[in-house]
Amino acid sequence: TVEEMIKTIHYNIEYYNEKKQNISLARNMVLDNAKLDLLAFIDDDEIPVDNWLLLCLKNLEKYDCDGILGPVKPSYITTPPKWIIKSKIFERPEHPTGHKLDADQTRTGNVLNEGKIFIDKDNRFDPKFGKTGGEDKELFRKLINKGFNFFWCNEAVAYEKIPSERFKRSYFLRFALRSGSTTLLDENFNKKSIFRSIIAFLGYSFILPFLFIFKHHLFMKYLIKDVNHIGKLLAVCGFVLVDKRDEF
């Protein structure tokens, strides 16, 4: 596929193959081989606006920072159920352009970084997150702790294609459980975090029966949050989940 593409476009393309199924190792192979001034990341199911890179570049220069992130908005291939629309479950937080980001507001789905960040071989994705997820946020946390700065451009939008398979309730619950179970890998997860998860689990579990009767979209929204905290508590008990269907 890549060889055929090279024949038809005018861009320089290099293709590498990471043999191990581990998204951190695959991304690290990119960082080890891309000796560039700028490095952009975007997911393979996303389509950016036409001037995406230009917007990122202008804001990178304007704020004199190390990276610019933009919003990822849903693009439904088919009409989703009403509860998904009402719960806004696919809608991610946005920020004003120029907002300085903390680690919890970062990801690799839509970002333009200064290449110099990755000259240091220590600035790499951690392989222990390679089959569970969370490797991108963990890297940004490390970079921010080292003094790197990342800002937001709300106009640099990427649209994520949402297939109908993701409309299933089991998809959200499975993802929430897996995501929660990886929290123990986070160095900032402590006794206070465990206590908060216990309180959240008890609170959500109490209100869920009432929401089930009266507000189904809120029931699903908070059930997903509840399952996420259950995943965190399971991790404390020694269970870290890997979903084979979503490995890579």
Buried (B, 14 or more C-beta within 10 A) or exposed (E): EEEEEBEEEEEEEEEEEBEEEBBBBBBBEBBEEBEEEBBBBBBEBBBBBEEBBEBBBBBBEEBEBBBBBBBBBBBBEEEBBEBBBBBEBBEBEBBEBEBEBEBEBBBBBBBBBBEBBBEEEEBBBBBBBBBBBBBBBBBBBBBBEEEBEBBBBBBBBBBBBBEEEBBEEEEBBBBBBBBBBBBBBBEEBEEEBBEEBBEBBEBBBEEBEEBBEEBBBBBBBBBBBBBBBBBBBBBBEEEBBEBEEEEE
